[in-house]
């Protein structure tokens, strides 16, 4: 039955109820302690929110346009009363998000515009209760009851009911939902929390989450080690971990120097024997060697392996893209990849310099051979659009600045592109190594041809002018300084790194904290060994991984998390179950997961061929939105009906078959499920162990019941039932929607 009776109250403000039954007070206290989540206060005997129109100060039903407003923006703002808002110093509305769902299941993204203490009345001090002002979505007009939730640091509140236009019986309350009235004794003011120092032992669940973000995947042994070590100490350990290959004249890296080969593969591989020529072409004219090394690095189980460097370098590869589709010799790509390793923990200004002068980048975006008479604009455009400032001017929290008409403000114009193109003239490949013929030098930084450089003055961003008659490197240095110091660069790069490591939709407050650490490594929650420098990658990474929005045992905000991109999914499964050589658990995997794998190129089958992104925008675009939503979900761009099925097939291959050896796959790869098979006679314990390692103890009861039913359905009379049960459990968990999204 629909209730159309008015529910408005003319109170100037709403006071939280002072009296509540003792049982509800106890329930409130228990929920507050257990969930450590925001609590939207409701009426004592229902889930209806204590909420008012921000202008008219009247209770629901609400109209989409407030009767108390005039002018163009009459949209209703609703004030909710919320407890347990542990806002950091300086945090406000941009730390919060809100969403709603109506009776038809349609979801709405709401905007939190303000958060402040509830004003005291003289006789009552509301202390720890805050009022949160939320702007309603215009599409919610007259949809009936909706359930609204408010989220902070990735943790969701209870969902409280308000009425839009007319009341309805739908949507139903969430299972287990109970009223959340204010307690009889109102809490005191919420103190500004001191950020967790992360210097002591960590919780199991949060350690698993850290290892998902900072490595290619958690293992039982590494979880136990890092849990005792502590998360902050673990990061410092990783910052000091040595790459796989020792330093040459340019520094250490995870990819070895490879022999530069002639452009003509007939000259480089002159073998007459077909099999020998095929191997030569595979090793010297495809990405095979680099892909093998990528997976060998990822699957190293040495506690001292530099997993964090690998994750950051992979993220930087997707931001400052060079693709093996054009740079098609592995030796050409290797020296670009070495730069990402060397600079992953260095300074972003140095990274900009190194990739600008890298011959692979020089060919990929046409810097090499760029002349004053015919300046090419490719690199000039992409170094701004993708590597530093982005297309539009940003606030420090990553939100867009708007002009007086409410439009986005471009960061640069075509004139700026032209000026930067003139900067990058006069660069070309360095001389080939002595004694080589038909070989291009892709190892050493590009050299200068001053006669090809445009020596006229150049006006760059924000009115910066490079004077006339400067050398090539003086102009390049000045231009890169201009980009590095642009106010957009911190939030633009910081947000993308958050998206790659932690969550696709970070709050503006989270982005702001990371951007501040980029702008000044002392202006951070964790200013370890800071000097006030800009662009220090260690400070940025520490800010990303130790932020309250990253840390915690579980995140319940439905917008939180990121789809595990294909190489992450593959590596996570392989690492979780100690991937080794096929049939030999004591030997390492050969790393042949990509090209020439006996099971096909697994990442390529999921539209992420390693080191072969389709465009300069990488394997997927950072601003891609999940279809049907307003949420960013970059990796969802390569998730289609076909690749969804293939993701399950890839997991099936890894779990049930492995990758057997052949001419291209020396020792193969397989999972080791021995420890799991010992739990086969106790399926519940088996599932609990997978819940802990793969899902940091967030598996819901319904999912556990489904997996338990499937596992228990394999009778003990079956030959090899232990392994069958283990494989079934791993396959079902690893292919589940809950696991596919890293949270």
C-alpha positions, 0 to 999 in steps of 0.5 A: 500500500502506498502512503501519501500522507505528508511527513514534513516537520517545521522544526528549524533543525532536528535534534537526535532523540535523547531516549532509546531503549537500553537494548538499542543503545547496546546494539548501537555501541556493538555495531559502532565497535565492530564495524568502525563504519559511519552510522547514519542515524535513524528513527528509534523504531525504523530505518528511516533517516533523521534527515531534513531539507537543508533550506526548508528544514522539513522532513521527507517526503522530499521533492527534487527541487527545494521549495526554499530555493529560487534561481537556476539551482533549486535542487534539494540538499538533504542533511543527514545526522551521522556518527563515527565520522573519523575525519583526518585533519583537514578532511571535509566533504570531499572525503565522503561519498554517498549513493542511493538505490530505489525500489526498482534497483536503480542506483544513484550517485549523490554529491556530499557538499558539506560536513560539520558538527551539529550546532549545540542548542545550549541545553544539549551538546551533540559532540560526536554527531555531524550533519552531512549535506547531500545533493540529490540526483535529479533523476530521483524525482518522485521515485518513492523510497530510496536507501541512502548510504554515506562512505568514508575511507572506503567503508560504508555506513548503514543504509537509511531510508528517505522518501522522494515524492511518495512513500513506498514499501520498496526497496526492502531494508538490507538483510540484517538491517536494524534501526540506528538511533542516537544512544541515550548518552550522546557521544562526546566530540570525535577527536581528530584521529592520529594516522596509524603509524604502521610500525608494529605488527599488522592484522592478517587481513590488512597484510593480505590487502597490502600484498595485493596492492604492492606485489604481484600477489600474496602468499601464505609465507609472505603474509606471515612474514610481513604481518610480523614485520609491519607494513611500514617496515615492509615498504622500507624493505622493498625500497631497499630491495635490489633488482634482479640484475646488477647496475651497469653504467646506468643503474640496476634493473629487472631486465638484462642488457640484450644484444642489439640486432640489425633492423633486417632480420635476414641479417640478424638471423641468417640461419639456414636451418628452419628450427634454428632460424625460428628460435633466433627470430623468437628471441631477437625479434619478438617480445618473448624474452621480455615477457618471460623475464616479466613473469619470472620476476613476478613469480620469484618467491624470494622474500627479498625480491623487489615486488613493489618496484615491479608493480610501480614499474608496470604502472609507469609503463601504462602511463608513459607508454612505449609499445613493442608493436612498433619497438619490435625488438626486445633489445630496443624495449629492454632499455626503456623497461630498465628506465622504469625500474631505475626511476620507480623509486627515484624522482619523477623529474628524472623519469621525465628526462630519462624517457624523453631521451630514451631511443625507444620513446624517441622512435615510438613518439617521433622525437628521434630525428625531429628537426627545426624545419619539420618539428613533429608534435607527437611527443610534445602532445603526449608528454603533456596529455599523458605523462604530466599535466593531462588535458584539463586544469585540476585542483590539487584533489584531482577534481576539474577546475571550471570557468565562469560558465561551468566548463572545463579549462584546457591545460594547454592549447595548440600553440603550446603543442607547437612550442613544445614540438620546437623544444624537442628538435635536434635529438636523434639516436646516438652512434651505433656501437663499434663493429656493428652493421645495420644496428641502431643504438637503442641502449644509450640516451639520444644524442644532440644535433644542434644544427637541427634544433630550433633556437628561437624563443619558446613560450610554454605553459603558464607563460614560461618563456625559454630564451632564444639561442639556448642549446637543445638540452637547455631547452629540453631541461627547461620544458621538462621543468615546466611540466614537472612543476605544473600544479596538475602533475601531482594530482594527475600522476598520483591519481593514476598510480592510486588507480593502478595499485589500490582503487579506481575511484579514489576520493578527492581527499585521498588524491589530495593527500597523495598530490601533496606528498608529490608536491613536497615529500614533507607534506605527507602523513608519513614524511619519512626522511623527507627533505621538502623535495618535489616528485619523490616517488618513495613519498608518493608510493608510501602516501598511496599505500599507507593512506587510510583509504588504502588500509583496513581489513575490509572495504565495504563502499560499493564503489571501492576497488579495482578490477584485477587486470589480466596480468594481475589476475594471472600472477595473483593465482600463480603466486598464491599457490606457489607456481613452479615448474611443471611436474617439479615443485622444487624448480621455478616456473620458466615464466612462459605465460605469454608468447609461445606458451603451450596453452597460448598467450594467456594475457593476450587472450584477455586483451593485455599482451605484455609490453604490446599495448595497442596505443599510446593510451595503454591497454585501457584508458584511465578515464574509462567508465563502467558501462551504465554507471558514472564510476571509473573502471579503467580495466573494464575497458578490456572486459567484454563478453568474450574476455569474461569467458576467457578469464574463467578459461585462463583460471581453468588452465592454471588450476586444472592443467598447467602449462606443459613443456615444449620447445618454447616452454623449457620447464612449464608452469603449474600450481601447487595445491598440496597444502590445500589437499590436506584439508580435503576431508574438512571442506569448510576449513579448506574454504576458510583458508582460501577466504583468508588468502584470496579474499582477506576473510570477506567471503559472504555466507552465501558464497561459502555455502555455494563453494562448500556444496560444490566441494562436498559434492565430490565424494571421498570414494572418487580417486584423487578426491583430495586434489579434485576438491582443492581444484574445485574450490580454487577455481570457484573462488578465483573466478568469482565476481568477489575475487575478480575485483581487488578490494 
